[in-house]
Amino acid sequence: MPRLPKTKAEAQQAAVLRNIDVYIAERRRAGADCNQIAASLGMGYTTLYHKMKKPETFRLDELQFIANVLNISISRLLGEEQA
């Protein structure tokens, strides 16, 4: 059976995860632990872990906060615009 193309929502969720993963990798290289990284994104580690597993559970205010922390627009966070 052929693979179906991603829906817009799936593409946005994948973009959010990619952007957060890049941020986490940068912070880990700088010596931050998981709890510090989650706190910098405005949530506890367990909450971040669960939201990364189910990105559709991110609320709009959380996405806006994360975009501000990453210093990018929410459109870029969602993969709708390029750098």
C-alpha positions in Angstrom: 0.0 0.0 0.0 1.5 3.4 -0.9 2.4 5.9 1.7 0.1 8.8 2.0 1.5 12.3 2.1 1.6 14.0 5.5 -1.4 16.2 6.4 -0.7 19.9 7.2 -1.2 19.1 10.9 1.3 16.2 10.8 3.8 18.4 9.0 3.4 21.2 11.6 3.8 18.7 14.5 7.0 17.3 12.9 8.3 20.8 12.5 7.6 21.7 16.2 9.4 18.5 17.3 12.4 19.2 15.0 12.8 22.8 16.3 12.5 21.6 19.9 15.0 18.8 19.3 17.5 21.2 17.9 17.1 23.5 21.0 17.4 20.5 23.4 20.6 19.4 21.6 22.1 22.9 21.8 21.3 23.1 25.5 22.7 19.7 26.3 26.0 20.6 24.5 26.0 23.7 26.8 25.7 21.4 29.8 22.0 21.7 30.8 20.2 18.7 32.2 16.7 17.6 31.2 14.9 19.5 34.0 16.7 22.7 33.2 15.8 22.4 29.5 12.1 21.7 30.3 12.0 24.6 32.8 13.4 27.0 30.2 10.5 25.9 27.9 8.0 26.7 30.7 7.1 23.2 31.8 8.3 20.3 33.9 10.3 17.5 32.5 7.5 14.9 32.6 5.1 17.3 30.8 7.7 18.0 28.1 8.4 14.3 27.6 4.7 13.6 27.2 4.1 16.5 24.8 7.1 15.4 22.7 5.4 12.0 22.4 2.1 13.5 21.5 2.8 16.9 19.9 -0.9 17.5 19.2 -1.3 18.2 22.9 0.7 21.4 22.8 -1.5 24.4 23.6 -1.2 27.6 21.6 0.2 29.6 24.6 2.8 26.9 25.0 3.8 27.0 21.4 4.0 30.8 21.6 6.2 30.6 24.7 8.5 28.0 23.0 8.8 30.2 19.9 9.8 33.1 22.1 12.4 31.0 23.9 13.8 29.8 20.6 13.7 33.3 19.3 11.7 32.4 16.2 8.2 33.2 14.9 5.4 30.8 15.6 5.1 30.3 11.8 8.7 29.2 11.7 8.2 26.9 14.7 5.3 25.3 12.8 7.4 24.9 9.7 5.4 27.4 7.6 8.3 29.7 6.8 12.0 29.1 6.3 14.9 30.8 8.1 
